[in-house]
Amino acid sequence: MYNIKSKAFTLNDVLFILSILIFNAVYTFFAAVKYSSGEDYYFYYLYSMFFLILVQIVIFFSQGHTFYEIAEAMLIFSLFSIGTFSYRDITPLFGVLTLLSARLVKISLKKVITIDFIFRLILLVLVVVLWSSGYLLDSQFTRNVSDGIILRHTYGFANPNTFGLFMVAILGEGIYLFWNRGRLSVHVLFSIVILYGINKVTDSRSALIIGFLLISLLLLHRILLKINLTFLSWIPIITFSISAFFANFVNKNSLLWIKLDDVLSNRLLFNSFFWETTPKSLFGHRIVQVTNEQALNSYGLLTGKILTNFYLTIFLGFGFVGIIIVLYLFTYTIRTLLKNGLHLEVIIFSLYLVLGLIENSVLNIFINWSLLLIINEKRCEHNTINTHQFDFKNISIKKGE
């Protein structure tokens, strides 16, 4: 066992980091990209996920949790697993387990983010190399706008939104790691240039929104960190309530609803459709969705309908139990970050929860790197964003441990 400034990290912590890196790699090459050969490797993704979930379970039970924490985790895992079989998507379950096991990871948070940041850059380079070599497709999408048609590129990824959000995840981790190093104006200008490039290539509104919010945080952090942020603990409930309200109660013929739905690429219309057509139950149902590609290949027989609201996806796909679990975990995470004085982290985490109004990937670490911000929840309460350091000079190896 190794000691780092009186904190020890174990094999479990190393396994945790490896599980995150392997997940990102597996999701990249088995789920997020599109091969020129037309081969679908999603089953390889599923097989890999079963293994990674088993690893996360082993990590959790080896961390020395209390009896109450173990009982809580077993209940959450058992109930959410039922919803997983109903909805038939295993990715959110891995996100839930990550939130549970990350609590007692003792390696410096910034060290973990740094490793993930570097690994994501490597994955991006590999995807671009495979695309330029002809192994991956640039699945070009189009968007009709008032002054013409916008061409959206993927450069190896299957969808421009996936490409854009992955790029913004890299940008977000970069902002988090380097925000207090060097001149703020340089960081802001550099981030704006990168976000402009991402938007120019992918025209992903989701990526543009979360990227804009992260850059705004970079600009306004000194003001925001002086504000009492306890209200953010209500964000999970507020975002779910907004989602249900717009899907069920808002007049769809109102000018506001029509304009907002147009800006959000028919997301509000699809939310209402799935709310009305999917039964509500304790553990959810499978949600039959039609992608734009499937609609095009059907020669007019099908119309594209995708549920991109995270909270409605969990509520309808995982049921009442699933949404209660998710709201509890998110609220717990925010309150824990606030208790530890991690204001920057809690704002970033909350921004991604707000993104859940238009993207259903809040529990997907490939998109939402802020799930890692709960790492080592039992750090000292006086810790702040300025005290996240990782000093290799203080590493010592004790015999017999």
Secondary structure, DSSP 8 states (H G I E B T S, - for coil): -EEETTEEE-HHHHHHHHHHHHHHHHHIIIIIB-BTT----HHHHHHHHHHHHHHHHHHHHTS---HHHHHHHHHHHHHHHHHHHHHT--HHHHHHHHHHHGGG--S-HHHHHHHHHHHHHHHHHHHHHHHHTTSB----EEEEETTEEEEE--TTBS-HHHHHHHHHHHHHHHHHHHTTSS-HHHHHHHHHHHHHHHHHHH--HHHHHHHHHHHHHHHHHHHHTTS--GGGGGHHHHHHHHHHHHHHTS-TTSHHHHHHHHHTTTHHHHHHHHHHHS---SS------B-HHHHHHTTTS---B----HHHHHHHHHHHHHHHHHHHHHHHHHHHHHHTT-HHHHHHHHHHHHHTTT-S-TT-TTT-GGGGGGSSTTS-TT--GGG----GGGEEE-TT-
